[in-house]
Amino acid sequence: MSSFRTPHRRARLALAAAITVAAAFTGPVSQAASSSSAAPSPGAAGIGDPIFPLDGNGGYKVGRYTLDFDWQAPKTPFEASATIKATATQSLSRFNLDFAGNTLHTVTVNGAKATAERDGDELVVTPKAPLPNGTSFTVKVTYTADPTQIRHRDDAIEDYGWIPTPDGTVLYPQPNGAKMIFPSDDHPSLRAPITFHITTPAGLKAVANGKLTDRTEQADGRVKWTYDSEQPVAAQLAQLAIGKFTFVDSTGPHGLPIRDVVPDDLVAPTAQYRKLTSDHIAWLEARLGPYPFNRYGVLVGDTDLGVALETQTLSLVPKADLLGDQVSAERNLVHELTHQWLGDSVGVKTWSDLWLSEGHARFYERLYSEAHGGVNFEETMKTAYAAHDQWRHDYGAPAEPTEPNLFKRMRYDGSTLVLYALREKVGQETFGKIERAWFAKYHGKTAGTQDYIDLASKVSGEDLEDFLHPWLYGPKTPPMPNHPDWVVTPVQS
């Protein structure tokens, strides 16, 4: 607890609620793991996220995924396997993987055939013998991957899962579509390194998160590509793309390798805006701290997908975003790049903490855009302020979504407005210190809303609980500091 927190009733209630949520979130795992001699029992089917309670799984921690994809052609099923190295965090009689659709072939645990049953989007695996607490084990799942398997949500993202291109595919796994691509522990707080082995026909290239470690031409003319993510990745941030690509290499600040992956006929038309990445990285480093990964790049999607995605070290940006005006292009590029710091490196503990990811990305997108020919930041925030009560009514408060269609206006400008209000409250200099401290403390980790409140209080030297809690959770939008003339529009039912 922050030394700046005063012991009032609401703080005690908030603490009690946090403890209750934490217990619910980890209870099935931690209770069973409390004794190494406990009788074997099933791992939890989910980790209890308030929005997607069955996402993720209990009873084990993934150490690495190794994915093998024998790609054939667009919209054509192909053979695949996932090898998952994990450690039991309780004595396991059985455990679940998040895995939806696809045609299942075999499941083995430590080389022995296991029993596997489907239960909705869960794959329930019963090993031949129980797995003692603390035991390392390896699961291998073979299946026929179905790249026509796509799901739809009625929000800002039209489709997610496998997204076809004229000669291949890109991935859009957010929020929980990775389970349609490979069996996984599919929650943003759960991360592990990934090794990709992707075999393609001659003439196509494959790319994935991280570093290309091997390219082998096989006797049959096909090509095997191997990538290592280098750092742990949340399943929703995994990227794997196949197509007629050109790899465009350049260098960013401090010698950072930049590798853009561009459909052959879009290299020249998109070059003008892609070349700005190094400047964007330098601009963000000045505000947040050093770029957190070993490399970066833009994957240009030859699709009609309406939105980009911050897949780790390789942001997916639809071609339309790079073929229009410069202000719009830079907004989208800076938004997805900001996520590499806040959202990818600093991950969220629960989906309710999404405001920390999307709110920050929109904040720096708008801050950059204002200084580079875009609209006035204050005016956009004034407009968001007017709509804020309506958004609270329709979608829930910034840190308390009320529906699983998360990607609504409240998670973008509505969440940015909270950060804008904090900057107005503490001043620009102190706000900058809070932001740099946030990344410095939590890079490579996951963090939640209370973590941000506590850190902001510590850095600013004042207890900000009473200020931030109503903004993040309250039913009504609080007054905006320094702007007494800003008015909230009445809610329409």
N, C-alpha and C positions, 0 to 999 in steps of 0.2 A: 504494500500500500504506500502511496506517495506520502512523503512527509508534509505535503501541503494540503492533504485531505483533512477536513474537519469532521469530528465524529458526530454527525447528525443522523437523524432517523433514516432519511432516504439513502444515505451512503451505506448504512447497515443493511437496509433492505436490498440494495443493489448487490452488495457483497453476498448476501444469502442467495439471491437469485443466480449470481454467477457460479456459486458453489453447486447449486442444484443443477444448472445446465452442464457444468463440467462433469458432474457425477453421471448425468444421463448420457453425456457424450462418450465417456470412457468406461462407464460402469461394467459392461459385459466383459471387457478385456481386463481392466485393472483388478476387479474382484477375483477373477479366476487366476490371474497371474500373481496374486498376493502370496500364494504358497506353491512352491515347486512340486509339492507332493499331492496337490489336488487331483481328484479323479478326472479323467479326460471328459471334456464337455464340448459342445459345438461352439465355434466362434460366432460372434454376432453377425447377422445378415447385413447390418449397416452400422455406421458410427453415430447415428442419431442426429444428423444435421437437421436444424429446424425446418429447412425448406425441402431438402431431399433426404429423408431419414434413412433410406436404404442404400445411399451412395457410400462407397468405401466399405470396408469389412473389418470385423474384429478377430482377434486371436493370433495375428501374425503381423510382421513388418516386412515389406518387400525390400530386398537389397539391390536387385537388378532385374530388368526385363531384357530378354534377347528375343527379337522378333524376326522371323524369316518369312518373307513374302515372295512367292514365285509369280510375279505379275505377268499377265498375258496380253490383255487389250482392254480398252475402255468398256465399262459396263459388263465385263466378262468375269465370272467367278474364277478363283485361282486357289491353289493350295497354299496353306499358311500354317505356321506354328508359333507358339509363344512359350518360351522357357522362363520360368519365374523362380529366382532364388530368393528365399525368404527365411525368416527366423520366427519360430513360435513364441508368442508372448503369453501363452497359457498352455496347459496340457490339452491338446486338441483331439477330439474324436472325429470332427469334420470341420470344414471351413468353406467359405463362399468366395467366389470371384464374381466381379461385375462383368457380365458377358451376355450380350443380347443378340438374338438372331444367329446368322451364319449356320452352316451345317457342321455339327460336332462329329469328330471321328474318335479320337482316343484321349484319355487323360491318364497320366502316370504321376506317381509321387515317389521320388527317389528311385525311379526306374521300374517300379512295380505298378501294375495296372490298378487303377482306383475306380471306385464307383462314382459316376457323375450323373446328376439329375438336374433338369431345368426347373426353375421356379420363377416365372416371369423373366426379369432381366438378371436374375441370379443364377449362377452355376454352382450347385452344391456338390462339393467334392468330399468323399469319404475314403481316406487312405486305407491300405490293407491293414495297417496297424496304427494305433494312436501315436501322435507326435508329442513327445514330452516338452514341457515348457523350456525354452532356451535352445531347443534343437534347431539347427539349420537344415532346411530341406529344399528340394527342387521339384517344382511342378512343371510338367510339359503338357500342353494342350495342342492337339493337331485338329485342323478344321479346314473347311472350304470357305474362304472369305468371299463375301458378297458385296462388291462395290456398287451395286444398285440400291443397297440398303441405306435409306435416308429418312430422317424424321423431320417433322415440321412443327414450328412453334409460332403462335400468333403474337409475335413481338417484333423487335427490330431485326431479328435474324430470320430469314425465310426458312432455310433448310440447314441441317447440320448432320455430320457424319462424313461419308464419302461424297465429295463434290466432283462430278465429272468435268473433264476438259475435253477439247476435240481429240487429243491424242493420249490422254492419260487421266490423272486425277490430282486433286489436292485434298487436304483434310480440313474439316471444320469440326473439331471435337467439343467445342464449348456449348453448353456447360457440362453435360454429362453424356456426350456422344462417343467418347473413347471406347466405351463398352461395346459399340457396334463394330469397332475396328480390331480390337484385341482384348483378351481377358485381362482384367486389371483391378487395381484398388482405386476406383475412380472417384476421387474427391480432391479438391484443390489443396487441402492441407497435407495430402499424402504424396510424397515425391520419391522418385528413385531414378538412378541412371538408366538409360536405354541404349542397347546396341541394336542397330538395324542391319539386317542382311536383305537386300532387295535385288532380285534377279529380273532383268528386263530384256526384251528383244533388242537386237542390234538396231542402232539408230535412235533409241530413246535413252534418256538419262534419268537417274533417280537422285533425289536429295532428301535429307532428313535433318533433324536438329543436330547441331554440333559439327564435328570434324569428319571429313572423308578420310578414313584410315586405310582403305584398300579398294582397288578396282581390278577385277579379274575377268579376262575374256575367256569364256569356257569353250570346250571343244565343239559344242553344238551351235556356236555363234552368239549365244546369249551372254549377257554381261552381269556380273555380280558386284554390287556396290555395298560397301560396309561403312556405316557411320557410327560414331560414338558421341552421345550427347555431352560427354565430359563432366557435366554437373547434373544433379538430380532434377527431374522434370515432373511436374504434375501431369496426369494423364490428359487433362483438358488442354495442355499446351504442347502436346506432341504434334509433330508435323512430318509428313512423308508425302512427297510429290513425285510424279512420273510424267515425262513429256518430252517433246522436242525443245530442249532448253539450251540456252547459252549461259555459261557461268561467267559473270563479269566480276573480276577481282580488282580491289583497290585497297587503299590504306587509310585508316581513320586516325584520330588523335592517339599519340603515344605508340604508333605502329600497329594499332588494332587492325586485324584482318577483317575486311568487309568483302562479302561474297554475295552478289545479287544473282538470283536465278530467274531468268527471263525467257519466255517463249521466243523462239528465234526471230519471228517477224515483229516482235515488240521491243527489241533491244534499242533501236534508234529512237522510236517515238517516245519511249519512257526515260531516256537518258538524262534529259534536262533536270528532272526532279529527283531522280535517283542519286545524282551526283551531289545533292545537298546533304546526304546522310552524315558525312563527316562534320559539317557545320552544326547540324542538329545535335549530334553527340556532344560536341564541345559546349554548346549552349546549355544542355541539360547537366553536364558534369559540373558546370559552374554553380548550379543551383541545388544539385542533389548529391554529388560526390562521384567518384570514379565509376565508369561503366562496369557493370558487375560480372560480365561473362568474357569468354576468351575470343569471341568473334561475333559478328552481326551481319545481317543482310536482309534484303527485301526479296520475297518470292512473289513475283507478279502472277496473279491468277488470271488465266484466260477463261474467265467465267462471267456470268451475269450476276454473281453473288453481290448483294447490296452493301455489305459491310466487310471491313478488314478484321484481322485477328492477330493478337500478339503472340503467336506461337514462338516458343523460346529460342532466341538467337536467330530466328528466321521468320520475320513477320509476313503474314499473308496479306497482300494488298491487291484487291481486284484491279484489273487493267483500267477500268473507267476512272478510278481515283487518280491515275497518273496521266490521263489523256485530256484533262480539262484545264481549268485555270490554276495558276500557281498558288493562290491563297488556299483554295480548297485542298489541293494536293499536299501542301505543307502541313495543314491542319491534321490530315489523316496520318501522314508520316510521323509527325511529332507525337501524336496520340499513341500510336502503337509502339513507338520507340520508348516513350515514357514508361510504358508497362514493363519494359525489361528491368527497370529499377523497382517499380511499385506495381506488384501484381505477379511478376515472374520471380524476381529475386526475393523481394519481400512478399511472401504468399499470404493468403487470407486463411484464418482459422475456420471460418464457416462461411456459407454463402450469404449470410446476413451481413458479413463484413465487406461485401462487394463494393460498397461505397468507397472504401479505402483505395481500391484499385481503380475503378472507373472514375470516381470523383477526382482523384489525382491526375489521371491521364487527361481528362477534360480540362482541368485547371491549367496545366502547363501547355496544352494545345491552344487554349484561348489566350493565355499570357503571351505565348510566342506569336500567335497570329496578330494580336493587337499591334505588336511592334514591327510587323512585316506586312502591312497593308490590309489586315483584316479588320473586323468590326471592333468597336469599343468594348472592352471587357466589362466595365461598369454597367453599360447599358444592357448587355446580355444578362448580367446578374440581377439587374432591376426587373427585367422581364421575367426571369426565373422566380424571383421573389413574389411577384404578383400571382404566379400560378402555383406557388408552393403548397398552399393549403389544399388546393384541388388535387395535386399529386399525392399528398399525404392521404387524402380520402380514397383515391383510386388505387394506389400502389403500396401504401404503407410509408412510414417515416424512413429517412435515409438508411438507418441501421436496423430497421425492423420491417423488411418486406412482408407483404401479406399474401403474396401469390407466387407460384413457381415460375411464372414468366418474368424473370428478373430484369431483363434488359429494356426497361422503360425509362422515361424521361427523368424520374426521380434518381435513378442510379447514375445519371450523367450530369446535366446542369443542376439538377436538384441536389446532388451530393457535392458538386463543386461549390455550390452556394454556402455550404457549411464551412468549407475551407476559406472561402472569401470572407465570411463573417468572422472567423477566427483571426484572419489577418487584420481585419478592421479593429478587432478587439485588442490584440497584443502589439500591433504595429508591424510594418514590413520587415524590419531588421530581426525582431524576435521570431516572427513567423519563419523567416529563412533559416534561422538556427534550429527551430523545431523540425523543419523538413530534413535538413542535413543530418540531424541527430537521429531521426526516424530511420533513415536508410542506414546510417552507420551502425546502429544498434541491431537492426533486424535483417540486414542483407543475408541471404542464404537461409533464412528462417521463416516461420509463419508467425503472424501477429494478428490481433483482433482490435475491436473498437476500444475496449477498456485499456489496452496497451497504449493506444494513441492518446487517449485522454490523460493517462498517467504520465506519459513522456512529455506531452505538451505542458502539463502542470509543472513538472520538474524543470524544464528548460526555461519556461517563462517566469518562474519564481512565484506563481500564484495558483491557487486551486481553481482549475477550470471545469471541474465537474458540474457545478451549478450552471455554468454557461453552456457547455457543450451537450449535456444530457437532454435538455429540451429541444435543441436543434436536431439531435440524432434520433430521439425516441418520442418526443411529445406529439400530441394530436394537433397542436397549433404552431404555426411558424412564429418564433420569437421576433422582437424588434431587431432591426439591423443596426449595429453600432455605427455611429457617425452619419446615419441616413434616416432621420426621423420622418422624412417626407415619403419614404417608400411605403406603399400600400399593398396589402394582400387582397386579391379578388375573392369575393364570397364564393363558397363552394356550391356547385350545382349538382344536385343528386342525379 
